[in-house]
Amino acid sequence: MSSDNNLELSRRKILAGMGAVGAAGAGAGIGTSALFNDTESFEDNQLTAGSLDLKIDWEEHYSFPQIYDD
């Protein structure tokens, strides 16, 4: 193995990377805050529960020649 690909990290690069991760996390937190603070209102409307009667049917037809003739 050769040692030509040494990765040199300094304190400045590490702190810059940590700052970028922190800024991205803060941006994501601010961006999603509207999702948790949203309110909805209904005026002169009713929310009711109902029922749904759903029928699922499957039918299959084959048109083969009569192989098994008696």
C-alpha atoms as a printed R data frame, in Angstrom:
   type eleno elety resid chain resno       x       y       z
1  ATOM     1    CA   MET     A     1   0.000   0.000   0.000
2  ATOM     2    CA   SER     A     2   1.216   3.434  -0.762
3  ATOM     3    CA   SER     A     3   0.792   6.379   1.536
4  ATOM     4    CA   ASP     A     4   0.150   8.885  -1.273
5  ATOM     5    CA   ASN     A     5  -3.518   9.359  -0.309
6  ATOM     6    CA   ASN     A     6  -3.041  10.809   3.146
7  ATOM     7    CA   LEU     A     7  -6.019  12.790   4.357
8  ATOM     8    CA   GLU     A     8  -4.852  15.731   6.351
9  ATOM     9    CA   LEU     A     9  -7.391  17.052   8.802
10 ATOM    10    CA   SER     A    10  -6.816  20.188  10.740
11 ATOM    11    CA   ARG     A    11  -8.850  21.628  13.561
12 ATOM    12    CA   ARG     A    12 -10.137  24.288  11.220
13 ATOM    13    CA   LYS     A    13 -11.470  21.705   8.703
14 ATOM    14    CA   ILE     A    14 -13.080  19.630  11.451
15 ATOM    15    CA   LEU     A    15 -14.754  22.677  13.010
16 ATOM    16    CA   ALA     A    16 -15.955  23.864   9.580
17 ATOM    17    CA   GLY     A    17 -17.456  20.443   8.885
18 ATOM    18    CA   MET     A    18 -19.183  20.331  12.256
19 ATOM    19    CA   GLY     A    19 -20.518  23.850  11.700
20 ATOM    20    CA   ALA     A    20 -21.905  22.870   8.304
21 ATOM    21    CA   VAL     A    21 -23.658  19.831   9.782
22 ATOM    22    CA   GLY     A    22 -25.095  21.985  12.567
23 ATOM    23    CA   ALA     A    23 -26.318  24.627  10.130
24 ATOM    24    CA   ALA     A    24 -27.952  21.981   7.944
25 ATOM    25    CA   GLY     A    25 -29.654  20.474  10.987
26 ATOM    26    CA   ALA     A    26 -30.921  23.869  12.124
27 ATOM    27    CA   GLY     A    27 -32.226  24.597   8.628
28 ATOM    28    CA   ALA     A    28 -34.065  21.283   8.525
29 ATOM    29    CA   GLY     A    29 -35.559  21.967  11.953
30 ATOM    30    CA   ILE     A    30 -36.817  25.395  10.942
31 ATOM    31    CA   GLY     A    31 -38.146  24.041   7.649
32 ATOM    32    CA   THR     A    32 -40.293  21.413   9.348
33 ATOM    33    CA   SER     A    33 -41.609  23.639  12.136
34 ATOM    34    CA   ALA     A    34 -44.527  24.767   9.952
35 ATOM    35    CA   LEU     A    35 -45.724  21.169   9.768
36 ATOM    36    CA   PHE     A    36 -46.187  20.998  13.530
37 ATOM    37    CA   ASN     A    37 -47.666  24.482  13.953
38 ATOM    38    CA   ASP     A    38 -50.370  24.281  11.273
39 ATOM    39    CA   THR     A    39 -54.006  24.590  12.376
40 ATOM    40    CA   GLU     A    40 -57.200  23.932  10.456
41 ATOM    41    CA   SER     A    41 -60.677  25.252  11.110
42 ATOM    42    CA   PHE     A    42 -64.100  24.158   9.886
43 ATOM    43    CA   GLU     A    43 -66.988  26.603   9.783
44 ATOM    44    CA   ASP     A    44 -70.541  25.312   9.346
45 ATOM    45    CA   ASN     A    45 -69.256  21.873   8.375
46 ATOM    46    CA   GLN     A    46 -69.658  18.499  10.010
47 ATOM    47    CA   LEU     A    47 -67.220  15.650  10.214
48 ATOM    48    CA   THR     A    48 -69.095  12.362  10.318
49 ATOM    49    CA   ALA     A    49 -68.067   8.749  10.181
50 ATOM    50    CA   GLY     A    50 -69.734   6.484   7.665
51 ATOM    51    CA   SER     A    51 -69.422   3.011   6.269
52 ATOM    52    CA   LEU     A    52 -68.241   1.628   2.992
53 ATOM    53    CA   ASP     A    53 -69.549  -1.572   1.466
54 ATOM    54    CA   LEU     A    54 -66.949  -2.762  -1.005
55 ATOM    55    CA   LYS     A    55 -67.392  -5.935  -3.049
56 ATOM    56    CA   ILE     A    56 -64.445  -7.398  -4.895
57 ATOM    57    CA   ASP     A    57 -65.200 -10.103  -7.437
58 ATOM    58    CA   TRP     A    58 -63.021 -12.070  -9.786
59 ATOM    59    CA   GLU     A    59 -64.144 -14.233 -12.637
60 ATOM    60    CA   GLU     A    60 -62.103 -16.013 -15.257
61 ATOM    61    CA   HIS     A    61 -63.112 -17.653 -18.544
62 ATOM    62    CA   TYR     A    62 -61.008 -19.958 -20.688
63 ATOM    63    CA   SER     A    63 -61.672 -20.929 -24.251
64 ATOM    64    CA   PHE     A    64 -59.589 -24.077 -24.786
65 ATOM    65    CA   PRO     A    65 -60.301 -26.679 -27.408
66 ATOM    66    CA   GLN     A    66 -62.073 -29.736 -26.058
67 ATOM    67    CA   ILE     A    67 -59.170 -32.102 -25.446
68 ATOM    68    CA   TYR     A    68 -61.038 -34.421 -23.102
69 ATOM    69    CA   ASP     A    69 -63.946 -35.505 -25.253
70 ATOM    70    CA   ASP     A    70 -65.741 -38.606 -24.083
